[in-house]
Amino acid sequence: MQKSKVLSIVAAAAMLVSSLVFSTPVYATSVTTTTEVAGAGRTAEEAQVLGAARSSVDSNDVTVGTITDKAALDSLKDLTAIAGLISSFTGSNVSAADISIVDSMELSAKPGVEVSEANPLFVSFSFPGVTASTKAYVLHYGNGAWEVVPTTIVDGKVTGKFTSLSPVAIAVEKNTLNSSVLGATRSPRTGDNRVIVIGACACLLAVSLIVDRKRKLA
């Protein structure tokens, strides 16, 4: 009877450990959601190559700060309106539920760096989870409203074309972003050492309890 109780306890413990392991969010190597300015240039290609020799401007000529315009921040929370902007820009049907604002910042050019219709500036942002198939949109705030600017996407980078600088945000269609950046509740990866360690501990616990019980009965 006592042995049966011990085995029941061990089985319950094993089930608890298993449930914890298989329901805990497991993140891939990159779990950061930090956006960084990867480069700037007079073409999208120039802006996308980090460390490239640029003819007139580089990422050091673009400064990044925090948005202080309350109207810009408040309107950025209206995902229905943002989705409408994206839908109008792309000609597709995008809903608020599809969209996530992954980052926002105050972007400005240092003195002497021209940003205009005649001389646009391309700024590249690096963001983990972005692939060439990600649907991402660079937003710019000006004249009291957000707008979508021409956007180019390559693996790991999103590039926007600017004719002026001010508050900037990056929106993505969530289902096109690599899930490693957001994490997902799923079964452990093959080779996850944590699973092996927990499983081994559960087995050792079961063996030690049974051996201890046998010694007491001897």
Phi and psi in degrees as GROMACS dihedral restraints (atoms count N, CA, C in turn):
[ dihedral_restraints ]
;  ai    aj    ak    al  type     phi  dphi    fc
    3     4     5     6     1   -61.4    20    10
    4     5     6     7     1   -40.7    20    10
    6     7     8     9     1   -62.3    20    10
    7     8     9    10     1   -39.5    20    10
    9    10    11    12     1   -62.8    20    10
   10    11    12    13     1   -39.8    20    10
   12    13    14    15     1   -65.0    20    10
   13    14    15    16     1   -42.5    20    10
   15    16    17    18     1   -60.0    20    10
   16    17    18    19     1   -46.3    20    10
   18    19    20    21     1   -62.8    20    10
   19    20    21    22     1   -37.1    20    10
   21    22    23    24     1   -64.0    20    10
   22    23    24    25     1   -41.4    20    10
   24    25    26    27     1   -64.2    20    10
   25    26    27    28     1   -44.3    20    10
   27    28    29    30     1   -61.7    20    10
   28    29    30    31     1   -42.4    20    10
   30    31    32    33     1   -62.8    20    10
   31    32    33    34     1   -42.0    20    10
   33    34    35    36     1   -64.1    20    10
   34    35    36    37     1   -40.9    20    10
   36    37    38    39     1   -63.4    20    10
   37    38    39    40     1   -41.6    20    10
   39    40    41    42     1   -63.0    20    10
   40    41    42    43     1   -40.1    20    10
   42    43    44    45     1   -65.9    20    10
   43    44    45    46     1   -38.6    20    10
   45    46    47    48     1   -64.3    20    10
   46    47    48    49     1   -46.6    20    10
   48    49    50    51     1   -59.2    20    10
   49    50    51    52     1   -43.6    20    10
   51    52    53    54     1   -62.1    20    10
   52    53    54    55     1   -42.1    20    10
   54    55    56    57     1   -66.2    20    10
   55    56    57    58     1   -37.6    20    10
   57    58    59    60     1   -65.1    20    10
   58    59    60    61     1   -42.9    20    10
   60    61    62    63     1   -64.3    20    10
   61    62    63    64     1   -43.8    20    10
   63    64    65    66     1   -86.3    20    10
   64    65    66    67     1    -4.5    20    10
   66    67    68    69     1  -113.2    20    10
   67    68    69    70     1    -7.6    20    10
   69    70    71    72     1   -74.4    20    10
   70    71    72    73     1   133.9    20    10
   72    73    74    75     1   -58.1    20    10
   73    74    75    76     1   128.0    20    10
   75    76    77    78     1  -111.2    20    10
   76    77    78    79     1   120.6    20    10
   78    79    80    81     1  -101.7    20    10
   79    80    81    82     1   148.3    20    10
   81    82    83    84     1   -76.2    20    10
   82    83    84    85     1  -176.3    20    10
   84    85    86    87     1   -56.1    20    10
   85    86    87    88     1   -43.2    20    10
   87    88    89    90     1   -99.3    20    10
   88    89    90    91     1   115.2    20    10
   90    91    92    93     1  -119.5    20    10
   91    92    93    94     1     4.3    20    10
   93    94    95    96     1   -76.3    20    10
   94    95    96    97     1   148.5    20    10
   96    97    98    99     1  -119.6    20    10
   97    98    99   100     1    31.4    20    10
   99   100   101   102     1   -84.4    20    10
  100   101   102   103     1   128.8    20    10
  102   103   104   105     1   -96.4    20    10
  103   104   105   106     1   137.0    20    10
  105   106   107   108     1  -129.1    20    10
  106   107   108   109     1   147.9    20    10
  108   109   110   111     1   -75.5    20    10
  109   110   111   112     1   114.2    20    10
  111   112   113   114     1   -88.8    20    10
  112   113   114   115     1   -23.4    20    10
  114   115   116   117     1   177.5    20    10
  115   116   117   118     1   166.6    20    10
  117   118   119   120     1  -146.0    20    10
  118   119   120   121     1   148.1    20    10
  120   121   122   123     1  -170.9    20    10
  121   122   123   124     1  -176.8    20    10
  123   124   125   126     1   -92.9    20    10
  124   125   126   127     1    -1.9    20    10
  126   127   128   129     1  -137.1    20    10
  127   128   129   130     1   159.7    20    10
  129   130   131   132     1   -62.2    20    10
  130   131   132   133     1   -40.9    20    10
  132   133   134   135     1   -63.1    20    10
  133   134   135   136     1   -40.6    20    10
  135   136   137   138     1   -66.0    20    10
  136   137   138   139     1   -38.6    20    10
  138   139   140   141     1   -71.8    20    10
  139   140   141   142     1   -26.3    20    10
  141   142   143   144     1   -80.9    20    10
  142   143   144   145     1   -15.8    20    10
  144   145   146   147     1   -96.7    20    10
  145   146   147   148     1   103.5    20    10
  147   148   149   150     1   -65.5    20    10
  148   149   150   151     1   127.8    20    10
  150   151   152   153     1    84.3    20    10
  151   152   153   154     1     4.2    20    10
  153   154   155   156     1   -68.5    20    10
  154   155   156   157     1   151.3    20    10
  156   157   158   159     1   -75.8    20    10
  157   158   159   160     1   112.7    20    10
  159   160   161   162     1  -104.4    20    10
  160   161   162   163     1   144.5    20    10
  162   163   164   165     1   -70.3    20    10
  163   164   165   166     1   -33.2    20    10
  165   166   167   168     1  -138.3    20    10
  166   167   168   169     1   -17.3    20    10
  168   169   170   171     1  -153.5    20    10
  169   170   171   172     1   148.3    20    10
  171   172   173   174     1  -139.5    20    10
  172   173   174   175     1  -178.8    20    10
  174   175   176   177     1   -63.1    20    10
  175   176   177   178     1   -22.1    20    10
  177   178   179   180     1   -71.6    20    10
  178   179   180   181     1   -15.2    20    10
  180   181   182   183     1   -91.0    20    10
  181   182   183   184     1     1.9    20    10
  183   184   185   186     1  -118.8    20    10
  184   185   186   187     1   125.9    20    10
  186   187   188   189     1  -105.0    20    10
  187   188   189   190     1   146.7    20    10
  189   190   191   192     1  -119.2    20    10
  190   191   192   193     1   131.9    20    10
  192   193   194   195     1  -138.8    20    10
  193   194   195   196     1  -169.9    20    10
  195   196   197   198     1   -96.2    20    10
  196   197   198   199     1   137.3    20    10
  198   199   200   201     1   -67.0    20    10
  199   200   201   202     1   128.6    20    10
  201   202   203   204     1  -111.6    20    10
  202   203   204   205     1   -10.8    20    10
  204   205   206   207     1   -72.9    20    10
  205   206   207   208     1   108.5    20    10
  207   208   209   210     1   -62.1    20    10
  208   209   210   211     1   -38.2    20    10
  210   211   212   213     1   -62.4    20    10
  211   212   213   214     1   -39.6    20    10
  213   214   215   216     1   -65.0    20    10
  214   215   216   217     1   -44.0    20    10
  216   217   218   219     1   -66.6    20    10
  217   218   219   220     1   -42.6    20    10
  219   220   221   222     1   -64.5    20    10
  220   221   222   223     1   -43.8    20    10
  222   223   224   225     1   -70.4    20    10
  223   224   225   226     1   -23.8    20    10
  225   226   227   228     1   -70.5    20    10
  226   227   228   229     1   -21.3    20    10
  228   229   230   231     1   -75.8    20    10
  229   230   231   232     1   -17.2    20    10
  231   232   233   234     1   -82.5    20    10
  232   233   234   235     1    86.2    20    10
  234   235   236   237     1   -67.7    20    10
  235   236   237   238     1   -25.3    20    10
  237   238   239   240     1   -64.7    20    10
  238   239   240   241     1   -43.1    20    10
  240   241   242   243     1   -67.6    20    10
  241   242   243   244     1   -40.7    20    10
  243   244   245   246     1   -63.3    20    10
  244   245   246   247     1   -42.9    20    10
  246   247   248   249     1   -62.0    20    10
  247   248   249   250     1   -36.9    20    10
  249   250   251   252     1   -64.3    20    10
  250   251   252   253     1   -40.2    20    10
  252   253   254   255     1   -61.7    20    10
  253   254   255   256     1   -44.6    20    10
  255   256   257   258     1   -65.6    20    10
  256   257   258   259     1   -41.6    20    10
  258   259   260   261     1   -61.0    20    10
  259   260   261   262     1   -43.2    20    10
  261   262   263   264     1   -65.7    20    10
  262   263   264   265     1   -37.7    20    10
  264   265   266   267     1   -70.6    20    10
  265   266   267   268     1   -39.9    20    10
  267   268   269   270     1   -95.3    20    10
  268   269   270   271     1   -19.2    20    10
  270   271   272   273     1    78.3    20    10
  271   272   273   274     1    12.4    20    10
  273   274   275   276     1  -111.2    20    10
  274   275   276   277     1   171.8    20    10
  276   277   278   279     1   -99.7    20    10
  277   278   279   280     1   104.0    20    10
  279   280   281   282     1  -115.4    20    10
  280   281   282   283     1   130.0    20    10
  282   283   284   285     1  -102.9    20    10
  283   284   285   286     1   164.4    20    10
  285   286   287   288     1   -60.5    20    10
  286   287   288   289     1   -33.5    20    10
  288   289   290   291     1   -67.1    20    10
  289   290   291   292     1   -20.5    20    10
  291   292   293   294     1   -82.4    20    10
  292   293   294   295     1   -19.2    20    10
  294   295   296   297     1  -102.2    20    10
  295   296   297   298     1   143.1    20    10
  297   298   299   300     1  -135.4    20    10
  298   299   300   301     1   132.8    20    10
  300   301   302   303     1   -87.3    20    10
  301   302   303   304     1   109.0    20    10
  303   304   305   306     1   -84.5    20    10
  304   305   306   307     1   -21.9    20    10
  306   307   308   309     1  -170.0    20    10
  307   308   309   310     1   160.1    20    10
  309   310   311   312     1  -148.0    20    10
  310   311   312   313     1   153.9    20    10
  312   313   314   315     1  -164.1    20    10
  313   314   315   316     1   162.7    20    10
  315   316   317   318     1   -95.6    20    10
  316   317   318   319     1   118.6    20    10
  318   319   320   321     1  -113.1    20    10
  319   320   321   322     1   131.5    20    10
  321   322   323   324     1  -143.8    20    10
  322   323   324   325     1   152.6    20    10
  324   325   326   327     1   -96.3    20    10
  325   326   327   328     1   143.1    20    10
  327   328   329   330     1   -70.5    20    10
  328   329   330   331     1   157.5    20    10
  330   331   332   333     1   -52.1    20    10
  331   332   333   334     1   135.4    20    10
  333   334   335   336     1    97.3    20    10
  334   335   336   337     1   -13.0    20    10
  336   337   338   339     1   -97.1    20    10
  337   338   339   340     1   112.3    20    10
  339   340   341   342     1   -80.9    20    10
  340   341   342   343     1   136.2    20    10
  342   343   344   345     1  -135.5    20    10
  343   344   345   346     1   108.2    20    10
  345   346   347   348     1  -153.1    20    10
  346   347   348   349     1   176.1    20    10
  348   349   350   351     1   -59.1    20    10
  349   350   351   352     1   -41.4    20    10
  351   352   353   354     1   -75.6    20    10
  352   353   354   355     1   -26.1    20    10
  354   355   356   357     1  -136.5    20    10
  355   356   357   358     1    71.4    20    10
  357   358   359   360     1   -68.3    20    10
  358   359   360   361     1   157.2    20    10
  360   361   362   363     1  -116.7    20    10
  361   362   363   364     1   132.3    20    10
  363   364   365   366     1  -100.5    20    10
  364   365   366   367     1   128.2    20    10
  366   367   368   369     1  -122.2    20    10
  367   368   369   370     1   129.9    20    10
  369   370   371   372     1  -104.2    20    10
  370   371   372   373     1   133.6    20    10
  372   373   374   375     1  -114.9    20    10
  373   374   375   376     1   131.9    20    10
  375   376   377   378     1   -94.6    20    10
  376   377   378   379     1   136.3    20    10
  378   379   380   381     1  -149.8    20    10
  379   380   381   382     1   121.0    20    10
  381   382   383   384     1   -63.8    20    10
  382   383   384   385     1   139.7    20    10
  384   385   386   387     1   101.8    20    10
  385   386   387   388     1   -13.7    20    10
  387   388   389   390     1   -83.1    20    10
  388   389   390   391     1   129.7    20    10
  390   391   392   393     1  -122.2    20    10
  391   392   393   394     1   173.8    20    10
  393   394   395   396     1   -62.1    20    10
  394   395   396   397     1   -22.2    20    10
  396   397   398   399     1   -95.2    20    10
  397   398   399   400     1    -0.7    20    10
  399   400   401   402     1   -67.6    20    10
  400   401   402   403     1   138.0    20    10
  402   403   404   405     1   -95.8    20    10
  403   404   405   406     1    98.4    20    10
  405   406   407   408     1  -121.1    20    10
  406   407   408   409     1   152.2    20    10
  408   409   410   411     1  -139.2    20    10
  409   410   411   412     1   128.5    20    10
  411   412   413   414     1   -90.3    20    10
  412   413   414   415     1   129.2    20    10
  414   415   416   417     1  -110.3    20    10
  415   416   417   418     1   146.2    20    10
  417   418   419   420     1  -130.7    20    10
  418   419   420   421     1   137.7    20    10
  420   421   422   423     1  -105.6    20    10
  421   422   423   424     1   122.4    20    10
  423   424   425   426     1  -159.4    20    10
  424   425   426   427     1   149.0    20    10
  426   427   428   429     1    55.8    20    10
  427   428   429   430     1    36.1    20    10
  429   430   431   432     1    77.8    20    10
  430   431   432   433     1    14.9    20    10
  432   433   434   435     1  -153.6    20    10
  433   434   435   436     1   154.6    20    10
  435   436   437   438     1   -84.5    20    10
  436   437   438   439     1   148.0    20    10
  438   439   440   441     1  -139.7    20    10
  439   440   441   442     1   156.2    20    10
  441   442   443   444     1   -91.9    20    10
  442   443   444   445     1   128.9    20    10
  444   445   446   447     1  -101.6    20    10
  445   446   447   448     1   157.5    20    10
  447   448   449   450     1   -52.2    20    10
  448   449   450   451     1   129.6    20    10
  450   451   452   453     1  -126.6    20    10
  451   452   453   454     1   136.7    20    10
  453   454   455   456     1  -119.4    20    10
  454   455   456   457     1   136.7    20    10
  456   457   458   459     1  -122.9    20    10
  457   458   459   460     1   132.1    20    10
  459   460   461   462     1  -131.8    20    10
  460   461   462   463     1   171.5    20    10
  462   463   464   465     1   -54.9    20    10
  463   464   465   466     1   119.5    20    10
  465   466   467   468     1    83.3    20    10
  466   467   468   469     1    -7.1    20    10
  468   469   470   471     1  -139.1    20    10
  469   470   471   472     1   143.6    20    10
  471   472   473   474     1  -123.6    20    10
  472   473   474   475     1   127.7    20    10
  474   475   476   477     1  -119.5    20    10
  475   476   477   478     1   130.9    20    10
  477   478   479   480     1  -113.2    20    10
  478   479   480   481     1   149.2    20    10
  480   481   482   483     1  -102.9    20    10
  481   482   483   484     1   121.5    20    10
  483   484   485   486     1  -117.4    20    10
  484   485   486   487     1   137.8    20    10
  486   487   488   489     1  -106.7    20    10
  487   488   489   490     1    -6.2    20    10
  489   490   491   492     1  -159.6    20    10
  490   491   492   493     1   159.7    20    10
  492   493   494   495     1  -121.6    20    10
  493   494   495   496     1   146.9    20    10
  495   496   497   498     1  -177.6    20    10
  496   497   498   499     1  -147.6    20    10
  498   499   500   501     1   -59.1    20    10
  499   500   501   502     1   137.4    20    10
  501   502   503   504     1  -132.8    20    10
  502   503   504   505     1   145.4    20    10
  504   505   506   507     1  -140.7    20    10
  505   506   507   508     1   158.2    20    10
  507   508   509   510     1  -122.4    20    10
  508   509   510   511     1   123.1    20    10
  510   511   512   513     1  -113.1    20    10
  511   512   513   514     1   146.8    20    10
  513   514   515   516     1  -135.0    20    10
  514   515   516   517     1   154.0    20    10
  516   517   518   519     1   -82.8    20    10
  517   518   519   520     1   114.5    20    10
  519   520   521   522     1   -54.6    20    10
  520   521   522   523     1   -38.1    20    10
  522   523   524   525     1   -74.8    20    10
  523   524   525   526     1    -1.9    20    10
  525   526   527   528     1  -107.1    20    10
  526   527   528   529     1     1.3    20    10
  528   529   530   531     1   -92.6    20    10
  529   530   531   532     1   137.9    20    10
  531   532   533   534     1   -56.3    20    10
  532   533   534   535     1   124.1    20    10
  534   535   536   537     1   -64.7    20    10
  535   536   537   538     1   -14.9    20    10
  537   538   539   540     1   -63.3    20    10
  538   539   540   541     1   -25.0    20    10
  540   541   542   543     1   -78.4    20    10
  541   542   543   544     1   -24.7    20    10
  543   544   545   546     1  -100.9    20    10
  544   545   546   547     1   -22.7    20    10
  546   547   548   549     1    82.7    20    10
  547   548   549   550     1   159.1    20    10
  549   550   551   552     1  -153.9    20    10
  550   551   552   553     1   144.8    20    10
  552   553   554   555     1   -82.0    20    10
  553   554   555   556     1   113.7    20    10
  555   556   557   558     1  -158.4    20    10
  556   557   558   559     1   175.4    20    10
  558   559   560   561     1   -67.7    20    10
  559   560   561   562     1   150.8    20    10
  561   562   563   564     1   -59.9    20    10
  562   563   564   565     1   150.5    20    10
  564   565   566   567     1   -69.5    20    10
  565   566   567   568     1   151.9    20    10
  567   568   569   570     1   -61.5    20    10
  568   569   570   571     1   129.8    20    10
  570   571   572   573     1    88.0    20    10
  571   572   573   574     1     6.0    20    10
  573   574   575   576     1   -66.9    20    10
  574   575   576   577     1   111.9    20    10
  576   577   578   579     1   -62.4    20    10
  577   578   579   580     1   -29.1    20    10
  579   580   581   582     1   -62.2    20    10
  580   581   582   583     1   -40.3    20    10
  582   583   584   585     1   -63.7    20    10
  583   584   585   586     1   -42.3    20    10
  585   586   587   588     1   -62.9    20    10
  586   587   588   589     1   -44.7    20    10
  588   589   590   591     1   -63.6    20    10
  589   590   591   592     1   -46.5    20    10
  591   592   593   594     1   -63.7    20    10
  592   593   594   595     1   -41.9    20    10
  594   595   596   597     1   -62.7    20    10
  595   596   597   598     1   -42.1    20    10
  597   598   599   600     1   -64.6    20    10
  598   599   600   601     1   -39.9    20    10
  600   601   602   603     1   -63.3    20    10
  601   602   603   604     1   -41.2    20    10
  603   604   605   606     1   -62.9    20    10
  604   605   606   607     1   -41.6    20    10
  606   607   608   609     1   -64.9    20    10
  607   608   609   610     1   -43.4    20    10
  609   610   611   612     1   -63.9    20    10
  610   611   612   613     1   -38.2    20    10
  612   613   614   615     1   -61.9    20    10
  613   614   615   616     1   -44.1    20    10
  615   616   617   618     1   -63.0    20    10
  616   617   618   619     1   -45.3    20    10
  618   619   620   621     1   -63.8    20    10
  619   620   621   622     1   -44.2    20    10
  621   622   623   624     1   -64.7    20    10
  622   623   624   625     1   -37.9    20    10
  624   625   626   627     1   -66.0    20    10
  625   626   627   628     1   -42.0    20    10
  627   628   629   630     1   -66.6    20    10
  628   629   630   631     1   -43.6    20    10
  630   631   632   633     1   -63.6    20    10
  631   632   633   634     1   -42.1    20    10
  633   634   635   636     1   -63.1    20    10
  634   635   636   637     1   -38.6    20    10
  636   637   638   639     1   -66.6    20    10
  637   638   639   640     1   -40.3    20    10
  639   640   641   642     1   -63.9    20    10
  640   641   642   643     1   -38.9    20    10
  642   643   644   645     1   -63.3    20    10
  643   644   645   646     1   -39.6    20    10
  645   646   647   648     1   -68.5    20    10
  646   647   648   649     1   -30.6    20    10
  648   649   650   651     1   -81.8    20    10
  649   650   651   652     1   -21.1    20    10
